[in-house]
Amino acid sequence: MNYCRINLKPKKEESLLRFHPWVFSGAIQSIEGEPEEGELVEVYGQGNRFLGVGHYQIGSIAVRILSFQPRTIDAAFWEERIRVAFELRKALGLAGVPDNDTFRLIHGEGDGLPGLVVDVYAHTAVMQAHAVGMHVARQQIADALKVVMSDELKNIYYKSEATLPFKANLDNEDGYLYGGEAEDIATENGLKFYVDWLKGQKTGFFVDQRENRSLLEKYSKNRSVLNMFCYTGGFSFYAMRGGANVVHSVDSSAKAIALTNRNVELNFPGDARHEAFAEDAFKYLERMGSNYDLIILDPPAFAKHKNVLRNALQGYRKLNAIAFEKIKPGGIIFTFSCSQVVSKENFRLAVFSAAAQSGRNVRILHQMTQPADHPVNIYHPEGEYLKGLVLYVE
């Protein structure tokens, strides 16, 4: 197959030679042909050196590399990449086990498929494209998913309206690419939850907090727990299974609170230990007394771009400062950032500043990150986005 060709400026090929999968627009010297957005292109360096083949897109990241070797991107390619990813999840004990049918199958660059996310909930795969090329290839990807997962997969839902660049004018609509009679209850570590992939955030549930939720469960016995930014209540029902005395869930979204209540009822019907509040997080924290000795702070991304990094760090400082001020002596705080542009060092400094402001003795018990089904490509450190701390507050 003949692909359009992109030639790089001198000395702009070093990152590709180190297997970093992005080509920035400023590195391009010339384009041979007129590639459409989402079209496959080949990238060459000096001396006619082949560097890779990938999806072309207008914007800062001009090409996302799919292969650093010359090859045709066809059905065999998609099946091979997805099969490798699926086998890894099996090896991790996440796929094909009785008490867990929820995992991330494809994590973009971490699985060699930049711009693509696939989460599996029971018998449904939810596919999300973050690049035009993956949108163009969505049916090929769906066909490959069916081949690799066979009878385990009954539905494929495409959910990319909110993640694709609006300037691309793709006329994209979310919907089923395969199946459509989906049960909406999935299982994680033996706990059940409803998944709203039709209207929920991301793909419907935050799979990346699985191991951190399990850790929280171990700290919850006999504690009064506050789950801020609870979304669908994942941390809340883990805390209840861990033996918490009381669990309060807070989110500004009434829909999220409704789903949290459904999920708690699904696992702990009629349990009076849980109460949920649809309220702004900062307002709730300000008005609450010193009623809690375990607080979870898992806000949505405060910064999605570097130009708002400073404001985001101020937000993390403010949020954590209130928690340090209010938590009971001997309390534990689980605090997170899911902003890719906020480094571990920046996040830790924001939390450190909040602790110093409170004047309380604080110790780090755990440093957390994303789980193994959200792998980080060693050549693409930008893929590490989730960071968290478990803190003991005297």
C-alpha positions in Angstrom: 0.0 0.0 0.0 1.3 3.4 -0.9 1.1 5.9 2.0 1.7 9.7 1.8 5.2 10.6 3.0 6.4 12.9 5.8 10.0 14.1 5.8 11.5 15.5 9.0 13.8 18.4 9.5 17.5 17.6 10.3 18.1 16.4 13.8 14.3 16.0 14.5 14.4 12.2 14.2 16.1 11.5 17.5 12.9 10.9 19.5 11.6 8.4 16.9 15.0 6.6 17.0 14.3 6.3 20.7 10.9 4.9 19.9 8.8 7.8 21.2 5.6 7.5 19.2 4.8 11.1 18.5 5.8 13.4 15.6 5.2 17.1 16.4 4.2 19.4 13.6 7.2 21.6 14.2 9.5 18.7 13.3 8.1 18.3 9.7 10.1 19.6 6.8 7.8 18.5 4.0 4.8 16.4 3.2 4.6 14.5 -0.1 1.0 14.1 -1.1 -2.1 15.5 0.6 -3.0 13.2 3.6 -6.4 13.5 5.1 -6.8 13.7 8.8 -6.7 10.1 10.2 -4.9 8.8 7.1 -1.9 6.5 7.4 1.5 8.1 6.5 5.1 7.0 6.5 7.7 9.1 8.2 11.3 9.5 7.0 14.4 11.1 8.4 17.7 12.2 6.8 19.2 10.0 4.1 15.8 8.6 3.2 15.8 6.6 6.5 12.4 5.0 7.3 11.3 5.9 10.8 7.7 4.7 11.2 4.1 4.5 9.9 1.2 6.1 11.7 -1.9 8.2 11.7 -1.7 11.8 10.5 -3.6 14.5 12.2 -3.7 18.3 12.1 -2.5 19.8 15.3 0.5 19.8 17.6 0.9 16.0 17.5 1.0 15.5 13.7 1.6 11.8 13.6 1.1 9.0 16.1 3.3 6.1 15.2 1.8 2.6 15.0 4.8 0.7 13.8 8.5 1.6 13.7 9.0 -1.1 11.1 7.6 -0.9 7.5 4.3 -2.8 7.5 0.8 -2.6 6.2 -1.7 -1.5 8.9 -4.4 -4.1 8.1 -6.7 -6.6 9.9 -3.7 -8.7 10.9 -2.0 -5.8 12.5 -5.0 -4.8 14.7 -5.6 -8.5 15.7 -1.9 -8.9 16.6 -1.8 -5.8 18.8 -5.1 -6.5 20.5 -4.1 -10.2 21.1 -0.9 -9.2 22.8 -2.8 -6.7 25.0 -5.4 -9.4 25.9 -2.8 -12.0 26.7 -1.1 -9.5 29.1 -4.4 -8.9 30.9 -4.8 -12.6 31.3 -1.3 -12.9 32.7 -2.1 -10.2 35.2 -5.1 -12.2 36.4 -7.6 -9.6 35.3 -9.2 -11.3 32.3 -11.0 -14.6 32.5 -11.2 -14.8 36.4 -14.5 -15.3 38.2 -14.6 -12.3 40.6 -13.4 -9.7 38.1 -14.7 -9.0 34.6 -13.6 -5.3 34.5 -10.3 -4.1 33.1 -8.6 -1.9 30.6 -7.8 -3.9 27.5 -6.1 -1.1 25.5 -4.2 1.8 27.1 -3.1 3.9 24.1 0.7 4.3 23.8 1.2 1.8 26.6 -0.2 -0.9 24.3 1.3 0.4 21.1 -2.0 1.9 19.9 -1.7 5.6 20.5 -5.0 7.4 20.6 -7.1 4.3 21.5 -8.6 3.3 24.8 -10.7 0.1 25.3 -12.3 -0.8 28.7 -14.1 -4.1 29.2 -17.1 -4.4 31.5 -18.4 -8.0 31.7 -19.3 -8.8 28.1 -19.1 -5.2 26.8 -16.1 -3.4 25.4 -16.3 0.4 25.4 -14.0 1.9 22.8 -12.8 5.5 23.0 -10.8 7.3 20.2 -8.5 10.2 21.2 -7.1 10.5 17.7 -8.8 10.9 14.3 -6.9 7.9 12.9 -8.5 5.6 15.5 -11.9 7.0 14.7 -11.4 6.2 11.0 -10.3 2.7 11.9 -13.0 2.0 14.5 -14.8 -0.7 12.5 -11.5 -2.5 11.8 -10.7 -2.3 15.5 -14.1 -3.6 16.5 -13.7 -6.6 14.0 -10.3 -7.4 15.6 -11.8 -7.2 19.1 -14.5 -9.8 18.1 -11.8 -12.1 16.7 -9.5 -11.9 19.7 -12.2 -12.1 22.5 -14.6 -14.3 20.5 -17.5 -15.5 22.7 -16.4 -13.4 25.7 -17.5 -10.3 23.9 -21.2 -9.6 23.2 -21.2 -5.8 22.7 -18.9 -3.1 21.5 -19.9 0.5 22.3 -18.1 3.4 20.7 -17.9 6.5 22.9 -15.8 9.3 21.4 -17.9 12.3 21.0 -16.2 14.1 23.9 -12.6 12.9 23.2 -12.1 13.6 19.4 -10.9 17.0 18.3 -13.9 19.1 17.5 -12.1 20.9 14.7 -11.9 17.7 12.6 -15.6 17.9 11.7 -16.0 14.2 11.9 -19.8 14.1 12.4 -19.2 11.5 15.1 -22.0 9.9 17.1 -21.6 7.5 20.0 -23.3 4.1 19.6 -22.9 0.4 19.3 -20.6 -1.0 16.7 -21.6 -4.6 17.6 -24.4 -6.0 19.7 -26.6 -3.6 21.8 -28.4 -5.8 24.4 -25.9 -5.0 27.1 -26.2 -5.9 30.8 -24.9 -2.9 32.7 -23.6 -4.7 35.8 -19.9 -5.5 36.1 -17.7 -7.0 38.8 -14.5 -5.8 40.3 -12.8 -7.8 43.0 -16.1 -9.4 43.9 -18.0 -6.1 44.2 -20.7 -5.3 41.7 -21.5 -1.9 40.1 -23.6 -0.4 37.4 -21.8 1.1 34.4 -23.2 4.0 32.5 -21.3 4.0 29.3 -24.1 5.8 27.5 -24.0 9.0 29.5 -21.2 8.5 32.2 -17.8 10.1 32.2 -14.8 8.5 30.4 -15.9 5.0 29.5 -18.4 4.7 32.4 -16.2 3.8 35.4 -12.7 4.6 36.6 -11.0 1.3 36.1 -7.6 2.8 37.0 -8.4 3.0 40.8 -8.9 -0.7 41.3 -5.8 -1.4 43.3 -6.0 1.8 45.2 -9.6 1.0 46.2 -8.4 -2.4 47.5 -5.8 -0.6 49.6 -8.4 1.7 51.0 -10.5 -1.3 52.0 -7.7 -2.5 54.3 -7.6 0.9 56.1 -11.4 1.3 56.5 -12.2 -0.9 59.5 -14.0 1.1 62.3 -13.4 4.4 60.5 -15.7 7.3 59.5 -15.0 7.7 55.8 -15.6 10.7 53.5 -15.4 10.0 49.8 -15.1 13.3 47.9 -15.7 13.5 44.2 -17.2 10.0 44.5 -18.5 9.7 41.0 -20.1 6.2 41.0 -19.0 5.4 44.5 -16.2 2.9 43.9 -14.2 3.9 47.0 -17.4 4.0 49.1 -18.4 0.4 48.6 -14.9 -0.8 49.1 -14.8 1.1 52.4 -18.1 -0.5 53.5 -16.7 -4.0 52.8 -13.7 -3.0 54.8 -15.8 -2.5 57.8 -16.2 1.3 58.0 -18.6 2.6 60.6 -20.0 5.3 58.4 -19.4 6.3 54.7 -20.4 9.6 53.2 -20.1 10.1 49.4 -20.0 13.6 47.9 -20.2 14.7 44.3 -21.5 17.9 42.6 -23.4 15.8 40.1 -26.8 14.6 41.1 -26.6 11.8 38.5 -23.3 10.6 40.0 -24.9 10.5 43.5 -27.9 8.5 42.1 -25.5 6.0 40.6 -23.5 5.8 43.8 -26.6 5.0 45.8 -27.6 2.3 43.3 -24.1 0.8 43.5 -24.1 0.8 47.3 -27.5 -0.8 47.4 -26.4 -3.4 44.9 -23.7 -4.6 47.3 -25.1 -3.6 50.7 -28.9 -3.5 50.4 -30.5 -1.5 53.2 -27.2 -0.7 54.9 -27.7 2.5 56.9 -23.9 3.2 57.2 -23.9 5.0 53.8 -25.3 8.5 52.9 -24.7 10.5 49.8 -24.7 14.3 49.1 -25.0 16.2 45.8 -22.9 19.2 46.7 -19.9 21.2 45.7 -16.8 19.6 47.2 -15.2 22.7 48.5 -18.4 23.9 50.1 -19.0 20.5 51.8 -15.4 20.4 53.1 -15.7 24.0 54.5 -18.9 23.3 56.4 -18.1 19.8 57.6 -16.9 19.4 61.2 -14.0 17.2 62.3 -16.2 14.1 61.7 -14.0 11.9 59.6 -10.8 9.9 60.2 -10.5 8.7 56.6 -10.9 11.1 53.7 -10.5 10.3 49.9 -9.7 13.2 47.6 -10.0 12.0 44.0 -10.9 15.1 42.0 -11.3 15.2 38.2 -8.3 16.5 36.3 -7.7 20.1 37.5 -5.3 20.6 34.5 -5.6 19.2 31.1 -3.1 21.7 29.5 0.2 23.1 30.7 -1.1 26.7 30.5 -3.4 26.0 33.5 -0.9 24.1 35.6 -0.4 26.9 38.1 -4.1 27.1 38.8 -4.4 23.4 39.1 -1.6 23.2 41.7 -3.3 25.9 43.7 -6.5 23.8 43.6 -4.7 20.8 44.9 -3.1 22.8 47.7 -6.5 24.3 48.7 -8.3 21.0 48.6 -5.7 19.2 50.7 -5.2 22.0 53.1 -8.9 21.9 54.1 -8.7 18.1 54.5 -5.6 18.4 56.7 -7.4 21.1 58.8 -10.5 19.0 59.3 -9.4 15.4 59.7 -9.4 13.8 63.1 -6.0 13.1 64.8 -4.8 9.7 63.7 -6.7 10.1 60.4 -5.7 8.9 57.0 -6.0 10.8 53.7 -6.0 9.2 50.3 -5.2 12.0 47.8 -4.9 11.8 44.0 -4.2 13.7 40.8 -5.2 12.3 37.5 -3.8 15.3 35.5 -1.1 14.1 33.1 0.5 17.6 33.0 0.9 17.5 36.8 4.1 15.6 37.6 4.6 13.5 40.7 7.0 16.1 42.0 4.6 19.0 41.5 1.7 17.1 43.1 3.8 16.1 46.0 5.0 19.7 46.5 1.3 20.9 46.4 0.4 18.4 49.1 3.5 19.2 51.1 2.6 22.9 51.0 -0.9 22.1 52.2 0.5 20.0 55.1 2.9 22.7 56.1 0.1 25.2 56.1 -1.9 23.0 58.5 1.0 22.7 60.9 0.2 19.1 61.5 2.6 16.1 61.5 2.0 14.1 58.3 3.7 10.9 57.1 3.6 9.3 53.7 2.4 5.6 54.1 2.1 4.8 50.4 2.8 6.3 47.0 0.3 5.2 44.4 0.1 5.1 40.6 -2.0 3.5 37.9 -2.5 -0.3 37.7 -0.8 -2.7 35.4 -3.6 -2.8 32.9 -2.7 0.9 32.3 0.9 0.2 31.3 3.4 3.0 30.6 5.4 2.6 27.5 9.0 3.0 28.7 9.7 5.2 25.7 6.7 7.4 26.4 6.8 8.5 30.0 3.9 10.9 29.3 1.7 7.8 29.7 2.1 7.9 33.5 -0.8 10.2 34.6 -2.3 8.9 37.9 -0.4 9.6 41.1 -1.5 9.4 44.7 -0.4 9.5 48.3 -1.7 7.8 51.4 -1.0 10.1 54.4 -1.2 9.6 58.2 -2.1 12.8 60.0 -1.3 13.1 63.7 
